[in-house]
């Protein structure tokens, strides 16, 4: 008789104990896990995109000259020439013999009063592309700064030949030369 009472009490108490874990007050006990469970895949919600596990990841970020130069030009526009120069040196290693990079290296160095380095970068840019308008203008402005007015005027004459008297590079260098 004691066993029967114990079984009845146990069956009355047991369902309530599981009710808190299952979120309901059902009278059925929680299911017992099988001894050798097999994992069941969790359904992916409709708004989530599953990515295959075997997708290879690149070992380094993809190089993109235009993206790199845009970021560097933003540094230059904010007059952060030290960071621009450091970024340009990296870009010069990633994209060797690029006239635009060498022109911007010269511009950044010149704005940091590193005139000798700037001269080297402008010379390299013009060796790569002898008709690089920006390098001709900036090299001419460096010539004005270093009191080499006749060399600046040669750059001005070349700019006139390449793009005429109304292009921005010609007008900026002409203004830098002024009445010298």
Phi, psi and omega in degrees: 000323179295323180294320180295318178295318180297319179294319180294314179297317180299318180290333178281325183278321186303312180299324180291329179294324179279342184300322181292326181282332185263352179084006180219181180242035180293153183275001182267137179289162179294147181292148179266134181290142178294161184290333179233080187288146173251130183295137176255134182294141177279128180295140178275129177299155183298329184275356183254137180258125180280138178254131179297141183288337185272007181292120179287142178260141178293148181281336177216157180297148179292134179280138178214110184302314183297319179295315180298315181294325177298316179295320180292319178296328176294321176297317179295318180298328178271009178062029176266071188290330179296312178293322179298316180297317178297315179294323179293325178295322176293315179299324180295327176287323181285328182230075184295152177059046177252121183296321180297316180297315180294325176297315180289328173300315178298317181298315181294316179298318180297321179288344174263012179064027176261068189296323180296315178296319180300316180300319179297316181294317179296319179299317179295317180301318181283337172290322179289315180221096183299344181252022181289109186299315181297317180294322177296317179296308185293323176296320177299320177294324175295320177300320178297315180299322182266016175063034176251067188295322181295323177292322177297320180292328175295319177296320179298318179296321179292320177298320179299318179294320185281319188228001178086181185271359181253359181282152186301318183296317178297312182296320179294318179291322178299319178294321180295323179288320179058228182262024183278000000 
